[in-house]
Amino acid sequence: MRQKTSYNHLTHTHMTRHLHWIIAIMLIALALPVQAKRPWHQRQDRPDIPAIAARLAKAAVMNDEQTKTFTSLFIECNTEMEKIHERYRLEDGKSLSSKQIEQNTDNRFAMARAILDLREKYYNKYKRFLSPEQIDRVYRTEKRLMGPPPGGHKKSGKGKGRRQRHQEPPPPPPIP
């Protein structure tokens, strides 16, 4: 009789451990989609803009006055960029209606125009106190540092760094 009690105790302890692990895994699984649904600029892993501005200023060999002006403008520019991304939010999901797909396409064009206008606006501001070489260095370094948003731009490995020539599609298979 004593052994049976010990066995039940071990089984109960073993099951409790498994139950704790199952609950922990379920809580983590429930928390992941919430993080993934947030826009990249609202996530915790969002880039530290002032730190990036400092690295860009260092890479472009700016003096103290240039660094101060650039950092202020860079933060301002990124704040406006976040507003553009919020304004032109895209619907996501696999079962979008034709109207939603059309709206997404229109939003992509509008967002691209707004981003281009914003970049040109700040380029003209940077030109007032930075040399063309410094601006070029800032843009190249920024592209390397900022990169795409986490989980963002997905590209296939084909043609990495090279433009591919247009090729005719293969002929259809013969009909049996």
C-alpha positions as CSV (number, residue, x, y, z in Angstrom):
1,M,0.0,0.0,0.0
2,R,2.9,2.3,0.8
3,Q,4.5,1.9,-2.6
4,K,1.2,2.8,-4.4
5,T,1.1,6.1,-2.5
6,S,4.7,6.8,-3.5
7,Y,3.9,6.0,-7.1
8,N,0.8,8.3,-7.1
9,H,2.9,11.0,-5.5
10,L,5.5,10.7,-8.3
11,T,2.9,10.6,-11.0
12,H,1.2,13.7,-9.6
13,T,4.6,15.6,-9.3
14,H,5.5,14.5,-12.9
15,M,2.1,15.6,-14.2
16,T,2.4,18.9,-12.4
17,R,5.7,19.7,-14.0
18,H,4.3,18.9,-17.4
19,L,1.3,21.1,-16.7
20,H,3.6,24.0,-15.7
21,W,5.6,23.6,-19.0
22,I,2.4,23.4,-21.1
23,I,1.0,26.5,-19.5
24,A,4.3,28.4,-20.0
25,I,4.4,27.4,-23.6
26,M,0.8,28.4,-24.2
27,L,1.4,31.8,-22.6
28,I,4.4,32.4,-24.8
29,A,2.5,31.3,-27.9
30,L,-0.3,33.7,-27.1
31,A,2.1,36.6,-26.5
32,L,4.0,36.1,-29.8
33,P,1.2,37.1,-32.2
34,V,0.5,40.2,-30.3
35,Q,4.1,41.4,-30.7
36,A,4.1,40.3,-34.4
37,K,0.9,42.3,-35.2
38,R,2.4,45.6,-34.0
39,P,3.9,47.8,-36.8
40,W,7.7,47.6,-36.8
41,H,8.1,51.2,-35.6
42,Q,6.0,50.5,-32.4
43,R,7.9,47.4,-31.4
44,Q,10.3,47.1,-28.5
45,D,13.1,46.1,-31.0
46,R,12.7,49.4,-32.8
47,P,16.0,51.2,-33.6
48,D,17.4,53.8,-31.2
49,I,17.2,56.8,-33.5
50,P,19.4,59.2,-31.5
51,A,22.1,56.6,-31.3
52,I,21.9,56.0,-35.0
53,A,22.1,59.7,-35.6
54,A,25.3,59.8,-33.6
55,R,26.8,57.0,-35.5
56,L,25.8,58.6,-38.8
57,A,27.4,61.9,-37.7
58,K,30.6,60.1,-36.8
59,A,30.7,58.2,-40.1
60,A,30.2,61.4,-42.0
61,V,33.0,63.1,-40.0
62,M,30.7,66.0,-38.8
63,N,31.9,68.7,-36.4
64,D,30.0,69.4,-33.2
65,E,27.7,72.1,-34.7
66,Q,26.9,69.9,-37.7
67,T,26.3,66.9,-35.4
68,K,23.9,68.9,-33.2
69,T,21.9,70.2,-36.2
70,F,21.9,66.8,-38.0
71,T,20.8,64.9,-35.0
72,S,17.8,67.2,-34.4
73,L,16.8,67.0,-38.1
74,F,17.3,63.2,-38.3
75,I,15.1,62.6,-35.3
76,E,12.5,65.0,-36.7
77,C,12.6,63.2,-40.1
78,N,12.2,59.7,-38.5
79,T,9.2,61.0,-36.5
80,E,7.6,62.2,-39.7
81,M,8.5,58.8,-41.3
82,E,6.6,57.0,-38.5
83,K,3.6,59.2,-39.1
84,I,3.6,58.3,-42.8
85,H,3.7,54.6,-42.0
86,E,0.8,55.0,-39.6
87,R,-1.2,57.1,-42.2
88,Y,-0.9,54.5,-45.0
89,R,-1.3,51.4,-43.0
90,L,-1.8,48.3,-45.2
91,E,-4.5,45.6,-44.6
92,D,-2.9,42.2,-44.1
93,G,-4.2,38.8,-44.4
94,K,-4.6,36.1,-47.0
95,S,-8.3,36.6,-47.7
96,L,-8.5,40.3,-48.7
97,S,-11.3,41.5,-50.9
98,S,-10.6,43.1,-54.3
99,K,-11.5,46.4,-52.7
100,Q,-9.0,45.9,-49.9
101,I,-6.3,44.8,-52.3
102,E,-6.9,47.9,-54.4
103,Q,-6.8,50.1,-51.3
104,N,-3.5,48.5,-50.3
105,T,-2.0,49.2,-53.8
106,D,-3.2,52.8,-53.7
107,N,-1.7,53.2,-50.2
108,R,1.6,51.8,-51.3
109,F,1.8,54.4,-54.1
110,A,0.8,57.2,-51.8
111,M,3.3,56.0,-49.1
112,A,6.1,55.8,-51.6
113,R,5.3,59.4,-52.8
114,A,5.1,60.7,-49.3
115,I,8.4,59.0,-48.3
116,L,10.1,60.4,-51.4
117,D,8.9,63.9,-50.7
118,L,10.0,63.6,-47.1
119,R,13.5,62.4,-48.1
120,E,13.8,65.2,-50.6
121,K,12.7,67.8,-47.9
122,Y,15.4,66.6,-45.5
123,Y,18.0,66.3,-48.2
124,N,17.5,70.0,-49.0
125,K,17.8,70.8,-45.2
126,Y,21.0,68.7,-45.0
127,K,22.5,70.5,-48.1
128,R,22.5,73.7,-46.1
129,F,25.2,72.5,-43.6
130,L,26.7,69.3,-45.0
131,S,28.9,68.6,-48.0
132,P,27.7,66.3,-50.8
133,E,30.2,63.7,-49.6
134,Q,28.9,63.9,-46.1
135,I,25.3,63.5,-47.2
136,D,26.3,60.5,-49.4
137,R,28.1,58.9,-46.5
138,V,25.1,59.5,-44.2
139,Y,22.7,57.8,-46.7
140,R,24.9,54.9,-47.4
141,T,25.6,54.3,-43.7
142,E,21.9,54.8,-42.8
143,K,20.9,52.2,-45.3
144,R,23.4,49.7,-43.8
145,L,22.4,50.5,-40.2
146,M,18.6,50.8,-40.5
147,G,18.1,48.1,-43.0
148,P,14.6,46.8,-43.6
149,P,12.1,46.6,-40.7
150,P,12.3,43.4,-38.7
151,G,10.6,40.7,-40.7
152,G,10.3,43.3,-43.5
153,H,11.3,43.2,-47.1
154,K,11.5,39.6,-48.1
155,K,13.6,39.0,-51.2
156,S,14.6,35.8,-52.9
157,G,18.3,35.0,-53.1
158,K,18.3,35.2,-56.9
159,G,20.3,37.9,-58.5
160,K,21.7,39.3,-55.3
161,G,23.5,42.5,-56.1
162,R,23.0,42.1,-59.9
163,R,20.3,43.0,-62.2
164,Q,18.9,40.0,-64.0
165,R,18.2,40.0,-67.7
166,H,14.6,39.5,-68.7
167,Q,14.2,35.9,-69.9
168,E,11.3,34.4,-71.8
169,P,9.2,32.0,-69.7
170,P,9.8,28.3,-70.4
171,P,7.3,26.8,-73.0
172,P,4.3,25.1,-71.5
173,P,4.6,21.3,-71.1
174,P,3.2,19.2,-74.0
175,I,-0.4,18.1,-73.6
176,P,-0.7,14.3,-73.5
